[in-house]
Amino acid sequence: MNRMLPLLAIAAAGVVAMPAAAQVALPMATVVPDGTLLDLTAAGRVSRTPDLATITAGVVTQAPVAAAALSENAQRMDAVVKALKAAGLAARDLSTSNVALSPQYRYQDGKPPVVTGYQASNSVAIRFRDIARAGAVLDALVRAGANQIDGPNLSLSDPDAALDEARTQAIAKARARAELYAKAAGLSVARIVAIDEAGENGGDRPRPMPMMARAAVQSDAATVVLPGETDVTASVNVRFLLK
């Protein structure tokens, strides 16, 4: 216990004496009785081509009466779902994401708002396991009556293998960096004391802003969805014992 007190006093003095400008993020090395502890953070990154696209498509209708708005919406949405099934999409890849009915108001200064009609909306989330077909299916949806599209959100159907590769890469980077610090200090890496996963990204892309699909029918060009590549990352905190 007495051997540790001088070390703690020296560490505390070093923190107090450090000028504000010198307080930058550096690897932390702590002297312990049987060696030196070195804390490092490293990240691994691998690239993969997304193989799963999620798109939300639906119908928005308006009518003076709530029942009429909802009835028209249901009819048009039925046509949209039939178009999806006709395109060969499996039932497991289709799920209702939202059904809503809300009044529409007219506002005038000094007067209470007046209900002018009702807006009904219904949307379905669609998973495309063959991204190359996504554009053609979207065009079919618009022809079937869909007038709102949100997406696509591109991702990996099985990100675990890519994440494991990124984790392995992160540990290797941390080890190489520890070897570098140890050599510069005239020491050697004895062993890893602790590992903590600091974060991960399984390859999901940010979702684009929603758009009204009816604008797409103004052109004869077919809709194209390009998968590109997405990065899968993993970050780890590793504590090494140097001797």
Secondary structure, 3 states (H helix, E strand, C coil): CCCHHHHHHHHHHHHHHCCHHHCCCCCEEEEECCEEEEEEEEEEEEEECCCEEEEEEEEEEEECCHHHHHHHHHHHHHHHHHHHHHCCCCHHHEEEEEEEEEEEEECCCCCCCEEEEEEEEEEEEEEECCHHHHHHHHHHHHHHCCCEEEEEEEECCCCHHHHHHHHHHHHHHHHHHHHHHHHHCCCCEEEEEEEEEEEEECCCCCCCCCECHHHHHHCCCCCCCCCCCEEEEEEEEEEEEEC
